[in-house]
């Protein structure tokens, strides 16, 4: 086991960490801080809440404590893969881990063992980072249109930097690092543009009318100058 970093840090804004050393540093910081770890299950109807207990990058696994909710434990163990998030000190840290199994008798108190994550996403929670952007029109987006599981969503609050906020069915889960190919953004005037997007983070969001959706921050991938100009025009980003 790698010893925890004595000076945990969360300078992760907009980052996707992929090396075992970087991922271990962040996970060990969560262990030291005893940060609550959350996994939304069944489209947000069930929530698994726990803490990270043990991290071993050499053996490529980690252990989390059992949730006080037995139903949440059963639901998590029934999944092949799950996405977890923590919010230490205004940061949101998110990662996916696979193959949840009950710990053995030689591993201390009962818990759940998972494979070491391949990627960690981190960003400042929006309300602490900057004021809300001016409202922009919502545009329909057919996500991953060329894939096997395409679905509809809406896009709003796209910045000049190319980050879109995509809202869609809460039962769908997009992990950090997922690349969505050929997403078609439809304009009210009938025109459309196809773009590739990389998921940076995802979270459940409650809208003003009480509906719950999943919201993802997505980075546009490899936009040409022409595509950038069309995105700016669609969202009214031209000065």
C-alpha positions in Angstrom: 0.0 0.0 0.0 1.3 3.5 -0.8 1.4 5.7 2.3 -1.1 8.6 2.2 0.2 12.0 1.1 0.8 14.0 4.3 -0.2 17.2 2.4 -3.3 16.3 0.5 -4.2 18.7 -2.3 -7.1 19.2 -4.7 -5.7 21.5 -7.3 -7.7 19.6 -10.0 -9.7 22.3 -11.8 -10.7 21.1 -15.2 -8.3 18.1 -15.0 -8.5 14.5 -15.9 -5.9 12.5 -14.0 -4.8 9.3 -15.6 -1.5 8.1 -14.1 -1.6 5.8 -11.1 0.6 8.2 -9.1 -1.8 11.1 -9.6 -4.9 9.0 -8.9 -3.3 7.5 -5.8 -2.5 11.0 -4.4 -6.1 12.1 -4.7 -7.6 8.9 -3.4 -5.3 8.9 -0.4 -6.3 12.5 0.3 -9.9 11.3 0.5 -8.9 8.6 2.9 -7.0 11.0 5.2 -9.9 13.5 5.2 -12.5 10.7 5.7 -14.5 12.3 3.0 -18.0 11.0 2.3 -18.1 9.0 -0.9 -21.4 8.9 -2.9 -22.7 6.8 -5.7 -26.2 7.5 -7.2 -28.0 4.3 -8.1 -31.3 3.6 -9.9 -31.4 7.0 -11.5 -30.9 8.8 -8.2 -33.7 6.9 -6.4 -31.2 5.1 -4.2 -27.9 6.6 -2.9 -24.9 4.6 -1.7 -23.0 6.7 0.9 -19.7 5.5 2.3 -16.0 6.4 2.8 -12.8 5.2 1.1 -10.8 3.0 3.5 -7.8 1.5 1.6 -6.0 2.2 -1.6 -3.4 -0.1 -3.2 -2.2 1.0 -6.6 0.4 -1.8 -6.8 -2.3 -4.5 -6.5 -4.8 -2.3 -8.5 -7.6 -2.2 -6.0 -9.3 -0.1 -3.3 -11.7 -0.8 -0.5 -14.7 1.3 0.6 -16.7 0.9 3.8 -20.2 -0.6 3.7 -23.1 1.9 3.5 -25.5 2.0 6.5 -28.2 1.2 3.9 -28.3 -2.5 3.2 -30.4 -2.0 0.1 -27.7 0.4 -1.3 -25.0 -2.2 -0.6 -26.9 -4.9 -2.5 -27.6 -2.5 -5.4 -23.9 -1.5 -5.7 -22.7 -5.1 -5.5 -25.1 -6.1 -8.2 -23.5 -3.6 -10.7 -20.4 -4.4 -12.8 -19.2 -0.8 -12.5 -20.2 2.3 -10.6 -19.3 6.0 -10.5 -18.5 7.7 -7.2 -18.0 11.3 -6.2 -16.8 13.3 -3.2 -16.8 17.1 -2.6 -13.9 18.0 -0.4 -13.6 21.7 0.3 -15.5 23.0 -2.7 -14.0 20.6 -5.2 -15.9 17.8 -6.9 -13.8 14.6 -7.4 -15.3 11.9 -9.6 -14.2 8.4 -10.6 -15.5 5.1 -11.8 -14.5 1.7 -10.4 -15.4 -1.8 -11.6 -16.0 -5.3 -10.2 -17.4 -4.6 -6.7 -17.1 -7.6 -4.4 -17.4 -8.1 -0.6 -14.1 -8.0 1.2 -12.7 -11.2 2.7 -12.2 -12.1 6.3 -8.5 -11.3 6.1 -9.2 -7.7 4.9 -10.5 -6.3 8.3 -14.0 -4.9 8.8 -16.6 -5.8 6.2 -16.4 -3.6 3.1 -16.5 -3.6 -0.7 -13.5 -4.1 -2.8 -13.2 -2.5 -6.3 -10.7 -2.3 -9.1 -8.4 0.7 -9.1 -9.9 3.5 -11.2 -8.4 4.3 -14.6 -9.2 8.0 -14.4 -10.2 10.7 -11.9 -11.9 14.0 -12.9 -11.8 17.1 -10.7 -13.3 20.6 -10.9 -14.4 23.4 -8.7 -18.1 23.3 -8.0 -19.6 26.0 -10.3 -21.2 28.1 -7.6 -17.8 28.6 -6.0 -15.8 29.2 -9.2 -17.7 31.9 -11.0 -21.1 33.6 -11.4 -23.7 32.0 -13.5 -23.4 32.7 -17.2 -26.2 34.7 -18.9 -29.1 32.3 -19.9 -28.7 30.8 -23.4 -31.2 29.0 -25.5 -31.5 25.3 -25.0 -30.7 23.2 -28.0 -31.6 19.5 -28.6 -28.7 17.2 -28.8 -28.8 13.6 -30.1 -25.9 12.1 -28.1 -23.6 9.5 -29.6 -25.8 9.3 -32.6 -23.5 6.8 -34.4 -23.2 4.5 -31.3 -25.3 1.6 -30.1 -27.0 3.6 -27.2 -27.8 7.1 -28.6 -30.2 9.2 -26.6 -31.6 12.8 -26.5 -30.4 15.6 -24.3 -30.4 19.4 -24.2 -27.5 21.7 -24.2 -27.2 25.1 -22.6 -24.5 27.5 -21.2 -21.8 26.7 -23.6 -18.7 28.8 -23.2 -16.2 30.1 -25.7 -13.8 27.5 -24.4 -16.1 24.8 -25.8 -17.5 23.4 -22.5 -21.2 22.4 -22.8 -23.6 21.5 -20.1 -25.6 18.5 -21.3 -28.8 17.5 -19.5 -30.4 14.1 -20.1 -32.3 11.1 -18.5 -31.1 10.5 -14.9 -31.1 6.7 -15.4 -28.2 7.1 -17.9 -24.7 7.4 -16.5 -21.8 8.9 -18.4 -18.4 8.3 -16.8 -15.5 10.9 -16.8 -13.4 10.4 -19.9 -16.1 8.9 -22.0 -15.9 10.2 -25.6 -19.3 10.7 -27.3 -18.9 10.5 -31.1 -21.0 12.3 -33.6 -23.3 14.1 -31.3 -25.9 16.1 -33.4 -26.9 19.5 -32.1 -30.1 20.7 -33.7 -30.8 24.4 -34.0 -34.4 25.8 -33.9 -34.0 27.0 -37.5 -33.6 23.4 -38.6 -29.8 23.4 -39.1 -27.5 21.0 -37.2 -23.9 20.4 -36.4 -22.2 17.1 -35.5 -19.4 17.2 -32.8 -17.4 14.8 -30.7 -17.5 15.5 -26.9 -15.5 14.2 -23.9 -17.3 13.9 -20.6 -15.6 15.8 -17.8 -18.0 15.1 -15.0 -21.6 14.1 -14.3 -24.0 14.8 -11.5 -27.7 14.6 -10.7 -29.5 18.0 -10.9 -33.0 19.1 -9.8 -34.6 21.6 -12.2 -36.8 24.4 -11.1 -40.0 22.4 -12.0 -38.8 19.6 -9.7 -37.7 17.2 -12.4 -34.4 15.4 -11.8 -31.9 15.1 -14.7 -28.3 14.1 -15.0 -26.1 17.0 -16.0 -22.6 16.5 -17.6 -19.9 18.9 -18.4 -18.5 18.0 -21.8 -15.5 19.3 -23.7 -15.8 19.6 -27.5 -13.1 17.5 -29.1 -11.1 18.6 -32.2 -13.4 21.4 -33.4 -12.4 23.0 -36.7 -12.5 26.7 -37.1 -15.7 26.4 -39.1 -17.3 24.2 -36.4 -16.2 26.6 -33.7 -17.8 29.5 -35.5 -21.1 27.6 -35.9 -21.2 26.7 -32.2 -20.7 30.3 -31.3 -23.5 31.3 -33.6 -25.9 28.7 -32.3 -25.3 29.8 -28.7 -25.0 33.5 -29.3 -21.4 33.6 -28.2 -20.3 36.2 -30.8 -19.4 39.5 -29.2 
